[in-house]
Amino acid sequence: MVTLPDAQLVIDVISIDGSALINTLPPRMSKTFAKYAEMELIPKVDAFSRKYHRTDIVFHTYQASSLKSETRSKRGQGARRRVTGTGKLLRNWRNFLRHSANKTELFAYLAEKVVEHHSENRIIVTRGPDALSNHPKFSLSGISPCSHKEADTRVFLHAKDAAKGDFKTVMISANDTDVFVIAVATFSQLQELRLQELWLAFGQGWNLKWIPVHELTTSLAPERSSSMLFFHAFTGCDTVSAFRGHGKKSAWQTWDVCPEASDVFTKLSCYPADVEEYDTVMLEKFVVTMYDRSSSTEAVDDARLELFARKQISYQAIPPTRAALVQHIRRTAYQAACMWSQALVCQPEEESPAEWGWKQGDCWSILWSALPPVAQSYFSS
């Protein structure tokens, strides 16, 4: 990572996570949504536009069927407020932004206002599946309409479009580890389009860092760059649970002593995903090694018995059952291969989460295991 002053970086294009941007711009002087656009957002966009040849602002789209809807619901549901130009802003900005309908209306309203801004340089902003530009003659066919739901992936589609337009350096501005991992995994494809440098502006204020993704991918072994999507999701992300007591550092060290897992990580980082028995066996071995490098078995169920009964390890500190691991692997493959690996595709192929370790009720929830609960099995036998 580098912490160089932003002035020392020469960047052609910036692609911004619009949702993160709005979260960092609470109303200070404005009282209405129209004034918020005029006094808070437009000056920020104007500053970007003067600095970069092209500024892309990419907003999330919010759908009740999204896997992240469950995660967002745990943060609480804010007060509903219709967004109109004359509508008054709520004092509690964070509470307002907790309501998905509020954000959907707000982002659509702000998109319209942003593209009214007159600038010699290009400004592109998303509004739902569409993209708008302040230069009407500029073609948006490569990025609109787009079926991506998350800005985490859609910002890379805009980076690809910029690379195809002969821009050589792109900055992604987002405060999300998922974005960093996708950047590492996709840079080689962007490089084929003659993109020379991909930077990630990560963090805020004094913690802001400029990460040279192009340099990191060079320093990483090729098999690790191409495997990062599955590895990251497998060890825990917004939609996939982590292994209790074993974070990414522990998993990374396990990868060093279990390099044969790379082939499976790479395979399941690409669409279409196809989880075969061999993949599950290899991932079982990886998990057993992560929990106990001295284990005499490569099967998680046997390792659970060995750790709990023979080594007196706490029940909370042993690996998941094989049945639970199978569902975990499927959720990981869905996130890594079906979602993230299609970041550079405008209309990615869609598959139902029901086939990948999820079950549907009012919203999608995790299918932890296909086996019945222990108590149910005991009393029915």
C-alpha positions in Angstrom: 0.0 0.0 0.0 1.1 3.6 -0.6 0.1 6.7 1.3 1.3 9.2 -1.3 -0.6 12.5 -1.6 -3.3 12.3 -4.1 -1.7 15.1 -6.1 1.2 12.8 -6.9 -1.1 10.3 -8.7 -1.8 10.9 -12.4 -5.2 9.2 -13.1 -7.3 9.4 -16.2 -10.6 8.0 -14.8 -12.2 7.6 -11.4 -15.0 5.0 -10.8 -16.7 5.8 -7.5 -19.0 3.7 -5.4 -21.8 6.2 -5.2 -23.5 4.7 -2.1 -20.2 5.1 -0.1 -19.8 8.6 -1.4 -23.3 9.7 -0.2 -22.6 8.1 3.2 -19.6 10.4 3.6 -21.6 13.5 2.5 -24.2 14.1 5.2 -26.2 17.4 4.8 -24.3 20.3 6.4 -26.0 23.4 5.0 -28.9 22.1 2.9 -32.4 21.7 4.1 -34.1 20.1 1.1 -33.0 17.4 -1.4 -32.7 20.0 -4.2 -30.3 22.0 -2.0 -28.4 18.8 -1.0 -27.7 18.1 -4.7 -26.8 21.7 -5.4 -24.7 22.5 -2.3 -23.3 19.1 -1.1 -23.0 16.7 -4.1 -22.5 18.8 -7.2 -19.4 20.7 -5.8 -17.9 17.3 -5.0 -18.6 16.0 -8.5 -17.2 19.2 -9.9 -14.0 18.7 -8.1 -13.7 15.2 -9.5 -14.5 16.4 -13.0 -11.8 19.1 -13.0 -9.3 16.5 -11.9 -10.2 13.5 -14.0 -11.0 13.1 -17.7 -13.9 10.9 -16.9 -15.8 10.5 -13.6 -18.2 7.5 -13.1 -20.5 7.4 -10.1 -22.0 4.0 -9.6 -24.9 3.4 -7.3 -26.3 0.2 -5.8 -29.7 -1.0 -6.8 -31.8 -2.4 -3.9 -34.0 -5.4 -4.3 -35.9 -7.4 -1.7 -34.6 -10.6 -3.4 -30.9 -9.6 -3.0 -28.7 -11.8 -0.8 -27.5 -8.7 1.0 -31.0 -7.7 1.9 -30.8 -9.9 5.0 -27.5 -8.3 6.0 -28.9 -4.8 5.5 -32.0 -5.6 7.5 -29.9 -6.4 10.6 -28.6 -2.8 10.5 -32.2 -1.6 11.2 -34.9 0.0 9.1 -34.8 3.7 8.9 -37.7 6.1 8.6 -39.4 6.4 5.2 -39.2 9.8 3.5 -40.2 10.5 -0.1 -37.5 12.2 -2.1 -38.6 15.3 -4.0 -36.7 18.5 -4.8 -38.7 20.5 -2.2 -38.8 17.6 0.3 -37.1 18.3 3.6 -34.1 16.3 4.7 -34.2 14.2 7.8 -31.8 15.3 10.5 -30.5 11.8 11.0 -28.9 11.1 7.7 -27.7 7.6 8.6 -31.2 6.6 9.7 -32.6 8.0 6.4 -30.1 5.9 4.4 -31.0 2.7 6.2 -34.3 2.5 4.2 -33.7 0.9 0.8 -36.7 2.8 -0.8 -35.2 6.1 0.4 -31.9 5.3 -1.2 -33.5 4.1 -4.4 -35.4 7.4 -4.8 -32.4 9.5 -3.6 -29.9 7.9 -6.0 -32.3 8.3 -9.0 -32.9 11.9 -8.1 -29.2 12.7 -7.7 -28.3 11.0 -10.9 -30.6 13.3 -12.8 -29.1 16.3 -11.1 -25.5 15.2 -11.6 -25.8 14.8 -15.4 -27.2 18.3 -15.7 -23.8 19.6 -14.6 -21.9 21.2 -17.4 -18.3 20.1 -17.7 -15.8 19.6 -20.5 -14.9 16.3 -19.1 -17.2 13.3 -19.0 -19.5 12.5 -16.1 -21.3 9.2 -16.0 -23.8 8.2 -13.3 -26.0 5.2 -12.9 -29.7 5.3 -12.3 -31.0 1.8 -11.7 -30.0 -0.4 -14.6 -29.3 2.6 -16.8 -26.3 4.9 -17.1 -26.6 8.7 -17.8 -24.0 11.0 -19.1 -23.5 14.8 -19.2 -22.3 14.3 -22.8 -25.4 12.9 -24.7 -23.4 11.9 -27.7 -21.1 9.7 -25.7 -22.0 6.0 -26.2 -23.0 4.1 -23.1 -23.8 0.8 -24.9 -21.0 -1.1 -23.0 -22.4 -0.2 -19.6 -26.2 0.4 -20.0 -28.6 -1.2 -19.4 -26.8 -3.3 -16.8 -28.2 -6.0 -14.5 -25.6 -5.7 -11.8 -27.2 -5.1 -8.4 -24.1 -4.2 -6.5 -21.7 -1.3 -7.1 -18.9 -3.6 -5.9 -18.9 -5.3 -9.3 -20.4 -2.6 -11.5 -17.5 -0.2 -10.9 -15.3 -2.7 -12.7 -17.6 -2.8 -15.7 -17.1 1.0 -15.9 -13.4 0.5 -15.6 -13.5 -1.9 -18.5 -15.5 0.6 -20.6 -12.9 3.2 -19.8 -10.1 0.9 -20.8 -11.8 0.2 -24.1 -12.0 3.9 -24.6 -8.1 4.0 -24.5 -7.8 5.4 -21.0 -4.6 3.9 -19.4 -5.1 4.6 -15.7 -8.2 4.1 -13.6 -8.9 4.7 -10.0 -11.6 2.7 -8.1 -12.9 4.6 -5.1 -14.6 2.2 -2.6 -14.3 1.3 1.0 -15.0 -2.5 0.7 -12.6 -5.4 1.0 -14.6 -7.3 -1.7 -13.8 -4.5 -4.2 -10.0 -4.9 -3.4 -10.3 -8.7 -4.1 -12.2 -8.3 -7.3 -9.7 -5.7 -8.4 -6.8 -8.2 -8.0 -8.7 -10.9 -9.7 -9.8 -8.8 -12.7 -6.8 -6.7 -13.4 -5.2 -9.2 -15.9 -8.4 -9.0 -18.0 -8.3 -5.2 -17.9 -4.6 -5.3 -18.8 -5.5 -7.2 -22.0 -7.6 -4.1 -22.9 -4.3 -2.1 -22.5 -5.1 -0.7 -19.1 -1.7 0.0 -17.6 -2.5 1.0 -14.0 -5.4 0.2 -11.7 -5.5 2.0 -8.4 -7.8 1.6 -5.4 -8.6 4.5 -3.1 -9.4 2.7 0.1 -10.4 4.3 3.4 -11.3 7.8 4.5 -9.7 10.9 5.9 -6.3 10.2 7.5 -6.7 6.5 6.8 -7.1 6.9 3.1 -4.6 4.8 1.1 -3.9 4.5 -2.6 -3.3 0.9 -3.4 -1.5 0.1 -6.7 -3.4 -3.1 -7.8 -1.3 -3.4 -10.9 1.8 -3.8 -8.7 0.2 -6.2 -6.2 -0.9 -8.6 -9.0 2.7 -8.6 -10.3 4.1 -9.5 -6.9 1.5 -12.2 -6.3 1.9 -15.7 -7.8 -0.4 -15.9 -10.9 -2.3 -18.8 -9.3 -3.1 -16.7 -6.3 -4.4 -13.7 -8.2 -6.7 -16.0 -10.2 -7.9 -17.8 -7.1 -8.6 -14.8 -4.9 -12.3 -14.6 -5.5 -13.1 -18.1 -4.1 -10.5 -17.8 -1.3 -11.9 -14.5 -0.1 -15.5 -15.7 -0.1 -14.6 -19.1 1.4 -12.9 -17.5 4.4 -15.8 -15.0 5.0 -17.5 -12.1 3.3 -20.9 -10.2 3.5 -22.8 -13.2 2.2 -20.7 -16.2 3.3 -19.9 -17.0 6.9 -16.3 -17.3 8.2 -14.7 -20.1 10.1 -14.9 -19.3 13.8 -11.4 -18.7 15.2 -9.7 -18.9 11.8 -9.5 -15.7 9.9 -7.9 -14.9 6.5 -4.4 -14.8 7.9 -4.8 -18.3 9.2 -6.3 -19.5 5.9 -3.5 -17.8 3.9 -0.9 -19.6 6.0 -2.8 -22.9 5.4 -2.7 -22.2 1.7 1.2 -22.1 1.9 1.2 -25.7 3.3 -1.7 -26.9 1.2 -0.8 -25.5 -2.3 -2.9 -28.2 -4.1 -6.0 -26.2 -3.1 -5.1 -23.6 -5.7 -6.5 -25.5 -8.6 -9.9 -25.8 -6.8 -9.8 -22.1 -5.8 -9.1 -21.1 -9.4 -11.8 -23.4 -10.8 -14.5 -22.1 -8.5 -13.5 -18.5 -9.1 -14.7 -18.8 -12.7 -18.2 -18.9 -14.2 -19.9 -21.3 -14.7 -19.4 -22.9 -11.3 -19.4 -26.7 -11.0 -18.7 -28.2 -7.6 -17.6 -31.8 -8.0 -16.8 -34.4 -5.4 -13.1 -34.0 -5.9 -13.4 -30.2 -5.1 -15.2 -31.0 -1.9 -12.6 -33.5 -0.8 -9.8 -31.1 -1.5 -11.5 -28.3 0.4 -12.2 -30.7 3.3 -8.4 -31.4 3.5 -7.8 -27.6 3.4 -10.2 -27.0 6.3 -8.8 -29.9 8.4 -5.3 -28.5 7.9 -6.4 -25.1 8.9 -7.9 -26.4 12.2 -5.2 -28.9 12.9 -2.0 -29.3 10.9 -1.0 -32.4 12.8 -4.3 -34.2 12.0 -4.0 -37.8 10.7 -7.2 -37.5 8.7 -8.3 -35.4 5.7 -12.1 -35.7 6.4 -13.8 -33.0 8.5 -16.1 -35.4 10.3 -13.2 -37.5 11.5 -11.3 -34.4 12.4 -14.2 -33.2 14.5 -14.2 -36.4 16.5 -10.4 -36.4 16.9 -10.3 -32.8 18.1 -13.4 -33.0 20.4 -13.1 -36.5 21.9 -9.4 -37.1 21.9 -7.8 -33.7 22.1 -10.5 -32.1 24.3 -11.0 -29.1 22.0 -14.1 -27.0 22.7 -17.1 -27.8 20.5 -17.0 -24.2 19.2 -13.4 -24.6 18.0 -13.8 -27.6 15.8 -14.5 -27.7 12.1 -18.1 -27.7 10.7 -19.6 -31.0 9.7 -19.2 -32.2 6.1 -22.9 -31.6 5.4 -22.5 -28.0 6.6 -19.2 -27.6 4.7 -20.9 -28.7 1.5 -23.4 -25.9 1.7 -20.7 -23.4 2.7 -18.8 -24.4 -0.5 -21.9 -23.9 -2.6 -22.6 -20.5 -1.2 -18.9 -19.6 -1.8 -19.0 -20.8 -5.4 -22.2 -18.8 -6.0 -20.7 -15.6 -4.6 -17.2 -16.0 -6.2 -18.1 -17.5 -9.6 -21.7 -16.6 -10.3 -21.4 -13.0 -8.9 -17.9 -11.6 -8.7 -16.3 -13.4 -11.6 -18.9 -11.8 -14.0 -17.9 -8.2 -12.9 -16.8 -7.3 -16.4 -20.1 -8.6 -18.0 -22.8 -6.0 -18.6 -25.6 -8.6 -18.4 -24.2 -11.5 -16.4 -25.8 -14.9 -16.3 -28.1 -15.2 -13.3 -28.7 -18.4 -11.2 -31.0 -19.0 -8.3 -29.4 -18.9 -4.9 -31.7 -21.8 -4.1 -29.3 -24.1 -5.9 -26.3 -22.7 -4.0 -26.8 -23.1 -0.3 -29.7 -20.7 0.3 -33.4 -21.0 1.0 -36.2 -18.5 0.3 -38.8 -17.2 2.7 -39.6 -13.5 3.1 -36.0 -13.1 2.0 -33.1 -15.4 1.3 -31.6 -17.1 4.3 -28.7 -19.5 4.8 -29.3 -23.3 4.4 -26.7 -24.3 7.0 -27.0 -28.1 6.4 -29.2 -30.5 4.5 -29.2 -32.8 7.6 -32.0 -32.5 10.2 -31.2 -31.1 13.6 -29.6 -33.6 16.1 -32.6 -33.5 18.4 -35.1 -34.1 15.6 -33.0 -37.1 14.3 -32.8 -38.5 17.8 -36.5 -38.4 18.7 -37.6 -39.7 15.2 -35.3 -42.7 15.4 
